[in-house]
Amino acid sequence: MKSLNILFVILLLCINLNSRSLDEIEESGDIIIAVYENFPPYSYLENGVAKGIDIDIANEISKKMGVKPIWYWTGSDENLEDDLRNLIWKGNLIHKTKVDIMFRVPYDYDFIRQTNKSTGELDNELVVIKSPYHSESWVIATNKKTIPEIRNLAIFKFYKIGVEIDTLPDSHLTSSFRGALQSSVKHYININDAIKDLKNGKIDAVAGLKSQLEFGLDYLNNQDKFYISERLRYVKSEWDLGVAVRTDFRALSYRVDGYMNELHQNGTIKKIFSKYNIEYFKPLAHKDLN
């Protein structure tokens, strides 16, 4: 993956990509789409081929626009605000590259209206977030033999649970019961490594994104082996995923939003989630819609 990133940076430097208007995108015949690298089931490479839920949805939208998708693989920065700044409105610190749209961004009112504590200005004022396509949540997966169900987090005083470092489940579990669970929490750089350890019996549970746990455990075909809880309580554990566009290219955001609605209505998005054996949840923003 590292060599792929280096190669892609060289390509970006050569073609000097910048976020563009809808007219510019249609004239060029391609659209630059940011997706997270090594982030199954949303976006990942398999034998050099781009796959995942975000990849498939972006391909559908690109077809409707009549343009070719160009993938910009990105890692996670320290926080999402940095990702949006470096990818959408300001550009990479080194080569100033910007993308046209970015997938897997929280479509969440609190996040959209978040302000800078020192200036009082909106953190994401230069970004438009639209087109919610799925309701994601934090949950806990366990080995059914050791933990057949979870009624209270206090059970993890006696069992080892893995979390990806610096995530909400990490913060929640290590601070619960006045820190009594800290010794039971095992930290991982990548949640996929925690899932492997759960499958191999090295830990008893993993707290993470429901879609990632379902995919990593092949949960649809292994429900006799693993248990997945309801969403975590007492923590912001459910939110919509959407698409981000630079704020001065709203025409592009409206076009993408229209196509995304079509994909919802004709059942394409639900079929894409089913393809990866992931349970699809209607976006919270669509709950009141027919």
DOSEMAR-404670 format. One record per residue: x, z, y of N, C-alpha, C in turn; residue in three letters. Coordinates in steps of 0.2 Angstrom, whole numbers, padded with zeros to 4 digits, always signed. Last residue first. Layout:
N
XZYXZYXZYALA...
END
This chain:
290
-0204+0015+0042-0207+0012+0036-0202+0008+0032ASN-0195+0028+0049-0197+0021+0049-0200+0020+0042LEU-0190+0041+0049-0197+0040+0052-0199+0033+0052ASP-0178+0039+0044-0182+0043+0040-0190+0042+0043LYS-0167+0033+0050-0172+0029+0048-0178+0033+0044HIS-0158+0042+0053-0160+0039+0058-0166+0035+0056ALA-0153+0046+0040-0158+0050+0043-0161+0047+0049LEU-0153+0032+0029-0150+0035+0034-0155+0040+0038PRO-0156+0034+0011-0159+0031+0018-0156+0035+0024LYS-0144+0035+0000-0149+0039+0004-0150+0035+0010PHE-0139+0030-0017-0140+0028-0010-0145+0033-0006TYR-0127+0035-0028-0134+0036-0026-0135+0034-0018GLU-0117+0022-0035-0118+0028-0030-0125+0028-0028ILE-0112+0012-0043-0115+0018-0046-0115+0024-0041ASN-0109+0001-0036-0104+0005-0037-0106+0012-0040TYR-0122-0005-0036-0116-0009-0039-0110-0004-0041LYS-0129+0003-0028-0130+0003-0035-0124+0000-0039SER-0124-0001-0015-0123+0006-0018-0124+0006-0025PHE-0130-0014-0016-0123-0013-0015-0121-0006-0017ILE-0144-0011-0016-0141-0015-0022-0133-0014-0022LYS-0145-0006-0003-0147-0002-0009-0143-0005-0015LYS-0143-0018+0004-0138-0012+0005-0139-0007-0001ILE-0153-0026+0001-0146-0028-0001-0142-0022-0001THR-0167-0025+0004-0164-0021-0001-0157-0022-0003GLY-0172-0030+0016-0172-0034+0009-0169-0031+0003ASN-0170-0020+0025-0176-0022+0023-0177-0026+0017GLN-0156-0019+0026-0160-0013+0024-0166-0015+0021HIS-0153-0031+0031-0150-0029+0024-0153-0023+0021LEU-0159-0031+0043-0161-0036+0038-0159-0034+0031GLU-0151-0021+0049-0158-0020+0048-0161-0024+0043ASN-0139-0028+0050-0139-0022+0046-0147-0020+0044MET-0143-0038+0060-0141-0040+0053-0142-0034+0048TYR-0145-0029+0071-0150-0033+0068-0149-0036+0061GLY-0132-0024+0072-0137-0020+0071-0143-0024+0068ASP-0125-0036+0076-0123-0032+0069-0129-0028+0068VAL-0131-0038+0088-0131-0043+0083-0130-0040+0076ARG-0127-0027+0095-0135-0028+0094-0135-0033+0088TYR-0114-0028+0096-0117-0022+0092-0124-0023+0091SER-0112-0039+0103-0110-0039+0097-0113-0034+0093LEU-0117-0035+0115-0121-0040+0112-0119-0041+0105ALA-0108-0025+0120-0114-0023+0117-0118-0028+0113ARG-0094-0024+0123-0096-0029+0119-0103-0027+0116PHE-0091-0012+0130-0092-0018+0134-0094-0024+0130ASP-0088-0003+0120-0094-0002+0123-0096-0009+0128THR-0083-0009+0103-0081-0007+0110-0087-0008+0115ARG-0092-0002+0089-0090-0008+0093-0088-0005+0100VAL-0094+0005+0073-0092+0006+0080-0090-0001+0083ALA-0108+0009+0062-0102+0004+0064-0101+0005+0071VAL-0111+0024+0052-0113+0018+0055-0107+0014+0057GLY-0119+0036+0042-0113+0032+0043-0115+0026+0046LEU-0126+0052+0045-0127+0045+0044-0120+0041+0045ASP-0124+0068+0037-0124+0064+0043-0124+0056+0041TRP-0122+0084+0032-0126+0078+0031-0126+0074+0037GLU-0117+0096+0034-0115+0093+0028-0119+0087+0027SER-0111+0109+0043-0114+0102+0045-0112+0098+0039LYS-0115+0123+0034-0110+0119+0037-0113+0112+0038VAL-0124+0130+0027-0121+0134+0033-0115+0130+0035TYR-0123+0122+0011-0126+0126+0016-0122+0129+0021ARG-0119+0106+0005-0117+0113+0006-0121+0116+0012LEU-0132+0098-0006-0127+0098+0000-0125+0105+0002ARG-0132+0102-0023-0135+0100-0017-0130+0100-0011GLU-0118+0098-0035-0123+0102-0031-0127+0099-0026SER-0116+0090-0050-0115+0090-0043-0120+0093-0039ILE-0107+0092-0065-0113+0094-0061-0111+0093-0054TYR-0102+0083-0080-0101+0086-0073-0107+0088-0070PHE-0106+0079-0093-0099+0083-0092-0099+0086-0085LYS-0118+0073-0092-0117+0078-0097-0111+0082-0096ASP-0115+0063-0083-0119+0069-0081-0119+0074-0086GLN-0108+0051-0083-0105+0057-0086-0109+0063-0084ASN-0113+0040-0077-0112+0039-0084-0109+0046-0087ASN-0114+0044-0064-0120+0041-0067-0119+0041-0075LEU-0100+0047-0061-0105+0053-0062-0112+0050-0066TYR-0087+0044-0061-0092+0040-0064-0098+0044-0066ASP-0079+0052-0053-0081+0055-0059-0085+0050-0064LEU-0078+0044-0042-0072+0046-0045-0073+0049-0052GLY-0091+0042-0037-0087+0036-0040-0081+0039-0044PHE-0095+0055-0035-0099+0051-0039-0095+0045-0042GLU-0086+0059-0025-0086+0062-0031-0090+0058-0036LEU-0089+0049-0015-0082+0049-0018-0082+0053-0024GLN-0102+0053-0012-0101+0047-0014-0094+0046-0017SER-0100+0067-0007-0104+0065-0013-0103+0058-0016LYS-0085+0073-0002-0090+0068-0001-0094+0066-0007LEU-0081+0089-0009-0080+0083-0006-0086+0079-0004GLY-0074+0101-0020-0079+0100-0014-0077+0094-0010ALA-0073+0103-0037-0070+0100-0031-0076+0099-0026VAL-0068+0114-0051-0073+0111-0046-0069+0107-0041ALA-0058+0118-0059-0065+0119-0062-0070+0116-0057ASP-0042+0110-0064-0046+0114-0059-0054+0114-0062ILE-0038+0104-0075-0033+0108-0072-0036+0112-0066LYS-0046+0094-0082-0047+0102-0083-0042+0106-0080GLY-0046+0081-0079-0041+0083-0083-0041+0091-0085ASN-0056+0081-0069-0057+0077-0075-0052+0079-0081LYS-0049+0088-0059-0055+0091-0062-0057+0087-0069LEU-0038+0080-0056-0037+0086-0059-0043+0090-0062ASP-0045+0069-0051-0041+0068-0057-0040+0075-0060LYS-0050+0075-0039-0055+0073-0044-0051+0072-0051ILE-0038+0077-0032-0042+0083-0034-0047+0081-0040ALA-0035+0064-0030-0030+0068-0034-0034+0074-0036ASP-0045+0061-0021-0044+0057-0027-0040+0061-0032ASN-0042+0067-0009-0047+0070-0013-0047+0067-0020ILE-0025+0071-0004-0031+0065-0005-0036+0068-0011ASN-0019+0082-0003-0018+0077+0002-0024+0072+0002ILE-0027+0098-0008-0024+0091-0009-0024+0087-0003TYR-0027+0115-0012-0027+0110-0007-0024+0103-0010HIS-0038+0126-0020-0032+0122-0021-0032+0116-0016LYS-0044+0142-0019-0044+0135-0016-0038+0132-0017VAL-0042+0155-0023-0046+0150-0027-0046+0143-0025SER-0038+0162-0012-0033+0161-0018-0036+0156-0023SER-0049+0162-0003-0043+0158-0002-0039+0157-0008GLN-0061+0169-0004-0060+0163-0009-0053+0160-0008LEU-0061+0179+0005-0060+0181-0001-0059+0175-0006ALA-0063+0177+0019-0057+0174+0016-0056+0176+0009GLY-0076+0182+0021-0070+0185+0025-0063+0183+0021ARG-0084+0173+0015-0083+0180+0012-0077+0183+0015PHE-0075+0158+0020-0081+0162+0017-0079+0169+0014SER-0064+0152+0023-0066+0157+0028-0072+0161+0025SER-0062+0142+0013-0057+0147+0015-0059+0153+0019THR-0074+0135+0014-0072+0139+0008-0067+0144+0009LEU-0073+0129+0027-0079+0133+0025-0077+0137+0019HIS-0062+0121+0027-0063+0127+0032-0068+0131+0030SER-0064+0113+0016-0058+0117+0016-0059+0123+0021ASP-0076+0106+0020-0076+0111+0014-0070+0115+0014PRO-0070+0099+0032-0075+0104+0033-0076+0109+0026LEU-0053+0097+0030-0059+0095+0030-0064+0101+0031THR-0039+0101+0027-0041+0099+0034-0048+0096+0034ASP-0036+0094+0011-0034+0098+0017-0037+0096+0023ILE-0049+0093-0001-0044+0089+0003-0043+0093+0009GLU-0050+0105-0014-0052+0102-0008-0047+0098-0004VAL-0054+0113-0029-0050+0109-0025-0053+0106-0019GLY-0056+0129-0036-0059+0123-0033-0054+0119-0029ILE-0056+0140-0050-0052+0136-0045-0055+0130-0043LYS-0065+0155-0051-0064+0148-0053-0060+0145-0048TYR-0069+0167-0045-0066+0167-0052-0064+0160-0055PHE-0074+0165-0033-0069+0171-0034-0065+0171-0041LYS-0084+0156-0035-0077+0154-0034-0072+0159-0033PHE-0096+0163-0034-0093+0161-0041-0086+0159-0040ILE-0099+0163-0021-0095+0168-0023-0093+0167-0030ALA-0108+0153-0018-0101+0151-0018-0097+0157-0020LEU-0122+0152-0029-0119+0155-0024-0111+0154-0024ASN-0126+0143-0039-0131+0147-0035-0128+0150-0029ARG-0122+0129-0048-0119+0134-0042-0125+0137-0039ILE-0119+0126-0066-0123+0126-0059-0120+0130-0054GLU-0110+0127-0075-0115+0123-0077-0120+0122-0070PRO-0094+0128-0076-0099+0130-0071-0105+0125-0072ILE-0088+0125-0089-0086+0131-0086-0091+0133-0080THR-0095+0113-0092-0093+0118-0097-0091+0125-0094LYS-0096+0105-0081-0102+0109-0083-0100+0114-0089LYS-0085+0106-0068-0085+0104-0075-0091+0108-0078ASN-0093+0101-0052-0090+0105-0057-0090+0103-0064THR-0093+0097-0035-0094+0094-0042-0090+0099-0046ALA-0102+0099-0020-0097+0102-0025-0099+0099-0032ILE-0103+0090-0004-0106+0093-0010-0100+0096-0015VAL-0108+0082+0011-0103+0086+0007-0106+0090+0001TRP-0115+0066+0013-0115+0073+0013-0109+0076+0009SER-0123+0052+0022-0118+0055+0018-0118+0062+0018GLU-0134+0039+0022-0133+0046+0024-0129+0050+0019SER-0131+0023+0029-0131+0027+0023-0131+0035+0026HIS-0131+0015+0040-0132+0012+0034-0132+0016+0028TYR-0134+0012+0058-0133+0017+0052-0135+0014+0045PRO-0130+0004+0070-0131+0002+0063-0130+0007+0058SER-0118+0011+0082-0125+0009+0080-0125+0007+0072LYS-0109+0016+0095-0110+0017+0088-0117+0016+0086ILE-0098+0010+0107-0105+0010+0105-0105+0011+0097VAL-0085+0018+0117-0087+0015+0110-0095+0016+0110VAL-0081+0025+0128-0079+0017+0128-0081+0014+0121LEU-0084+0038+0126-0088+0034+0131-0087+0027+0130GLU-0081+0048+0118-0082+0042+0115-0086+0037+0120ASN-0080+0060+0125-0074+0058+0121-0075+0051+0119ASP-0087+0061+0142-0088+0059+0135-0082+0057+0131LEU-0079+0074+0152-0081+0067+0151-0083+0066+0143GLU-0074+0086+0154-0081+0086+0154-0084+0079+0153GLY-0060+0089+0154-0063+0085+0159-0070+0084+0160THR-0058+0099+0144-0055+0099+0150-0058+0095+0156SER-0067+0095+0133-0067+0102+0136-0064+0103+0143LYS-0075+0080+0132-0069+0083+0132-0069+0090+0136ASN-0090+0080+0122-0087+0079+0128-0080+0083+0128THR-0101+0070+0111-0096+0075+0112-0092+0074+0118GLN-0111+0062+0108-0112+0065+0115-0106+0070+0116ARG-0108+0058+0095-0108+0053+0101-0108+0056+0107ILE-0109+0070+0088-0103+0067+0089-0103+0062+0095PHE-0123+0073+0090-0118+0077+0092-0111+0074+0093ASP-0128+0061+0083-0129+0062+0090-0124+0067+0093TYR-0120+0050+0073-0122+0057+0074-0123+0059+0081ASP-0113+0041+0063-0119+0039+0068-0123+0046+0068TYR-0096+0040+0060-0102+0045+0060-0107+0042+0065PRO-0091+0025+0053-0090+0030+0058-0097+0034+0059VAL-0089+0014+0044-0088+0021+0042-0087+0026+0047ARG-0080+0001+0052-0085+0004+0048-0084+0011+0047PHE-0078-0007+0068-0075-0003+0063-0081+0000+0059MET-0075-0023+0075-0079-0018+0073-0076-0013+0068ILE-0063-0029+0081-0069-0031+0083-0074-0025+0082ASP-0048-0020+0085-0052-0023+0081-0059-0025+0084VAL-0032-0022+0093-0038-0019+0093-0043-0023+0088LYS-0014-0018+0095-0020-0022+0092-0026-0018+0092THR-0003-0013+0101-0009-0014+0105-0015-0018+0102LYS+0009-0010+0094+0007-0017+0095+0001-0018+0099HIS+0009+0005+0097+0015+0001+0096+0013-0007+0098ILE-0004+0011+0097+0001+0013+0102+0007+0008+0102LEU-0018+0000+0096-0012+0003+0093-0007+0005+0098ASN-0031+0002+0108-0027-0002+0104-0021+0003+0101GLY-0043+0006+0115-0036+0006+0118-0031+0002+0115LYS-0055+0004+0107-0055+0003+0115-0048+0003+0118TRP-0052+0003+0093-0058+0000+0096-0056-0001+0104ILE-0041+0010+0088-0043+0004+0084-0048+0000+0089LEU-0037+0021+0095-0032+0016+0093-0035+0010+0090ASN-0050+0027+0097-0046+0025+0103-0041+0020+0100ARG-0054+0029+0084-0058+0025+0088-0054+0023+0094LEU-0044+0038+0080-0045+0032+0076-0049+0027+0081ASP-0046+0049+0089-0040+0045+0089-0040+0038+0085ASP-0058+0053+0084-0058+0051+0091-0051+0047+0092GLU-0056+0058+0072-0059+0052+0072-0059+0049+0079LEU-0039+0064+0070-0046+0065+0071-0049+0058+0072ASN-0026+0060+0066-0028+0067+0066-0035+0069+0066GLU-0032+0045+0056-0027+0049+0061-0029+0056+0061ASP-0032+0037+0041-0035+0042+0045-0030+0045+0050SER-0026+0020+0040-0027+0026+0038-0030+0031+0043GLY-0034+0003+0038-0031+0009+0043-0031+0015+0039THR-0034-0014+0038-0033-0008+0034-0030-0002+0038TRP-0043-0026+0043-0038-0022+0046-0038-0015+0042TYR-0048-0041+0036-0048-0034+0035-0042-0031+0039TRP-0058-0053+0043-0051-0052+0042-0051-0044+0042ILE-0072-0063+0038-0069-0057+0039-0062-0056+0038PRO-0078-0078+0046-0074-0075+0040-0071-0068+0042LYS-0095-0082+0051-0088-0081+0052-0084-0078+0046VAL-0109-0081+0051-0105-0088+0051-0098-0087+0052GLY-0116-0070+0052-0114-0072+0058-0110-0079+0058MET-0119-0069+0038-0125-0070+0043-0122-0073+0050LYS-0106-0066+0034-0110-0072+0032-0115-0074+0036LYS-0104-0054+0040-0100-0059+0042-0103-0066+0040SER-0113-0046+0032-0114-0047+0040-0110-0053+0042ILE-0107-0047+0020-0114-0049+0021-0116-0051+0028GLU-0095-0041+0022-0095-0048+0020-0102-0051+0021ASN-0099-0028+0025-0096-0032+0030-0096-0039+0028ALA-0104-0024+0012-0109-0024+0018-0106-0029+0023ILE-0092-0025+0005-0097-0029+0003-0103-0030+0009ASP-0084-0015+0012-0082-0022+0011-0088-0027+0010ILE-0091-0004+0010-0090-0006+0017-0088-0013+0017ASP-0090-0003-0004-0097-0003-0001-0096-0006+0006ILE-0077-0013-0012-0080-0007-0009-0086-0008-0006GLY-0061-0022-0011-0068-0020-0014-0071-0014-0011LYS-0049-0035-0010-0053-0030-0006-0060-0029-0009ALA-0037-0037-0022-0043-0039-0019-0047-0034-0016VAL-0026-0032-0028-0025-0036-0022-0031-0039-0019GLY-0031-0024-0038-0027-0030-0040-0027-0035-0034ASN-0041-0018-0027-0040-0018-0034-0037-0025-0036GLU-0042-0008-0012-0039-0014-0015-0039-0013-0023LEU-0056-0002-0003-0050-0001-0007-0048-0007-0010TYR-0070+0007+0003-0065+0002+0004-0058+0003+0001SER-0079+0016-0003-0081+0012+0003-0076+0006+0004TYR-0078+0025-0014-0080+0018-0015-0081+0014-0009PRO-0060+0023-0009-0066+0022-0014-0071+0027-0013PRO-0049+0021+0001-0055+0026+0002-0061+0023-0003PHE-0038+0014+0004-0038+0019-0002-0043+0024-0001ASN-0041+0012+0022-0037+0011+0016-0038+0016+0010GLU-0056+0009+0031-0051+0014+0029-0047+0012+0022TYR-0057-0005+0041-0059-0001+0036-0054+0003+0033VAL-0061-0016+0054-0057-0010+0052-0061-0006+0047ALA-0061-0033+0056-0065-0027+0054-0061-0022+0051ILE-0063-0047+0066-0058-0042+0063-0062-0035+0062ILE-0069-0063+0061-0071-0056+0064-0066-0051+0061ILE-0069-0080+0065-0067-0075+0061-0069-0068+0065ASP-0071-0091+0074-0073-0092+0067-0071-0086+0062GLY-0070-0092+0087-0064-0091+0083-0065-0093+0076SER-0083-0092+0092-0079-0098+0093-0073-0098+0089GLU-0087-0079+0088-0090-0085+0085-0086-0092+0086GLU-0079-0072+0096-0079-0071+0089-0082-0077+0085ILE-0083-0075+0109-0076-0076+0107-0075-0076+0099GLU-0096-0071+0109-0095-0078+0109-0088-0080+0107ASP-0094-0057+0107-0098-0061+0102-0096-0068+0103LEU-0078-0052+0113-0085-0053+0114-0088-0057+0108SER-0065-0042+0104-0068-0048+0108-0075-0048+0108ARG-0050-0034+0103-0057-0034+0102-0060-0039+0107SER-0036-0043+0098-0039-0039+0103-0046-0039+0101ASN-0020-0048+0090-0027-0047+0090-0030-0042+0095LEU-0008-0056+0089-0010-0052+0094-0017-0051+0095ASN-0002-0063+0079-0008-0066+0081-0011-0062+0087ILE+0010-0056+0076+0010-0063+0077+0004-0066+0081CYS+0005-0043+0074+0010-0044+0080+0010-0052+0082LEU-0002-0045+0062-0005-0043+0068-0001-0044+0075LEU+0009-0047+0053+0004-0053+0055+0000-0051+0061LEU+0015-0035+0054+0019-0041+0056+0014-0047+0058ILE+0005-0027+0048+0007-0026+0055+0010-0032+0058VAL+0005-0032+0035-0001-0033+0040+0000-0032+0047PHE+0017-0028+0030+0015-0035+0031+0010-0037+0036LEU+0015-0014+0031+0020-0017+0035+0019-0025+0036ILE+0004-0013+0022+0003-0011+0029+0008-0014+0033ASN+0010-0017+0010+0004-0021+0013+0003-0019+0020LEU+0019-0007+0009+0022-0013+0010+0016-0018+0013SER+0010+0004+0006+0014+0004+0012+0017-0003+0014LYS+0004+0000-0006+0000+0000+0000+0004+0000+0006MET
END
